[in-house]
């Protein structure tokens, strides 16, 4: 089964998330320069095995996004992965699981 994710709905959801940060007067989030396991999308559904992981870096993700913003790099769909990692780090910082 598949779901349809509409671009305008993604935009609306991002706006809601940004508005939440603004409402809470969050001007910046300081996160540690953490490394994390990155699981490629072709391994997401490999639950009972040990999929091959790569190491990611929040700093590298942020630097890559800034380079795209500054037009130093061409934006690609890799930025979705980078942004997802940043959002995960923000979530953990503002609403830690532990």
Phi, psi and omega per residue, in radians:
X1 nan 2.556 3.128
X2 -2.192 2.851 3.050
X3 -2.147 2.688 3.110
X4 -1.776 2.103 3.120
X5 -1.878 1.969 -3.064
X6 -1.542 2.404 -3.106
X7 -0.984 -0.766 -3.110
X8 -1.166 -0.512 3.082
X9 -1.249 -0.657 3.052
X10 -1.037 -0.784 3.121
X11 -1.048 -0.777 3.138
X12 -1.093 -0.707 -3.141
X13 -1.174 -0.751 3.085
X14 -1.050 -0.705 3.115
X15 -1.081 -0.716 3.100
X16 -1.081 -0.741 -3.133
X17 -1.146 -0.783 3.122
X18 -1.117 -0.717 3.114
X19 -1.103 -0.597 3.079
X20 -1.092 -0.809 3.109
X21 -1.048 -0.764 -3.133
X22 -1.151 -0.720 3.129
X23 -1.094 -0.604 3.112
X24 -1.504 0.118 3.124
X25 0.992 0.669 3.077
X26 -1.540 1.888 -3.121
X27 -1.586 -0.477 3.073
X28 -2.746 2.808 3.078
X29 -2.211 2.162 3.108
X30 -1.698 2.022 3.120
X31 -2.013 2.640 3.089
X32 -1.194 2.671 3.097
X33 -1.354 1.384 -3.028
X34 -1.622 2.659 2.991
X35 -1.799 2.650 -3.115
X36 -2.570 2.808 3.043
X37 -1.401 2.234 3.082
X38 -1.899 2.136 3.116
X39 -1.807 2.091 3.125
X40 -1.060 2.614 -3.071
X41 -1.044 -0.504 3.128
X42 -1.254 -0.134 3.089
X43 -1.945 0.043 -3.109
X44 -1.023 -0.632 -3.057
X45 -1.626 0.166 3.100
X46 -1.578 1.533 -3.009
X47 -1.528 -0.741 -3.019
X48 -1.611 0.074 -3.141
X49 -2.052 3.085 3.051
X50 -1.795 1.625 -3.126
X51 -1.181 2.730 3.085
X52 -1.232 2.244 3.137
X53 -1.934 2.674 2.994
X54 -2.021 2.824 3.109
X55 -1.707 2.317 3.080
X56 -1.986 2.903 -3.131
X57 -2.395 2.223 3.099
X58 -1.033 -0.713 3.131
X59 -1.080 -0.804 3.118
X60 -1.082 -0.705 3.120
X61 -1.072 -0.843 -3.119
X62 -1.121 -0.782 3.120
X63 -1.027 -0.726 3.119
X64 -1.107 -0.730 3.116
X65 -1.136 -0.713 3.122
X66 -1.133 -0.681 3.105
X67 -1.089 -0.653 3.085
X68 -1.185 -0.747 3.122
X69 -1.052 -0.688 -3.129
X70 -1.485 0.105 3.114
X71 1.076 0.472 3.050
X72 -1.474 -0.354 3.086
X73 -2.346 2.668 3.083
X74 -1.387 2.328 3.139
X75 -1.251 2.424 3.116
X76 -2.388 -3.126 3.134
X77 -1.274 -0.145 3.016
X78 -1.084 -0.508 3.141
X79 -1.092 -0.436 3.052
X80 -1.100 -0.764 3.103
X81 -1.123 -0.769 -3.137
X82 -1.075 -0.812 -3.134
X83 -1.134 -0.665 3.104
X84 -1.062 -0.721 3.117
X85 -1.124 -0.721 3.111
X86 -1.118 -0.783 3.137
X87 -1.097 -0.676 3.085
X88 -1.085 -0.757 3.141
X89 -1.127 -0.698 3.099
X90 -1.118 -0.792 3.129
X91 -1.016 -0.800 -3.135
X92 -1.142 -0.613 -3.136
X93 -1.242 -0.772 -3.056
X94 -1.506 -0.448 3.141
X95 -2.458 1.210 -3.048
X96 -1.081 2.526 3.122
X97 -1.249 -0.676 -3.113
X98 -1.513 nan nan
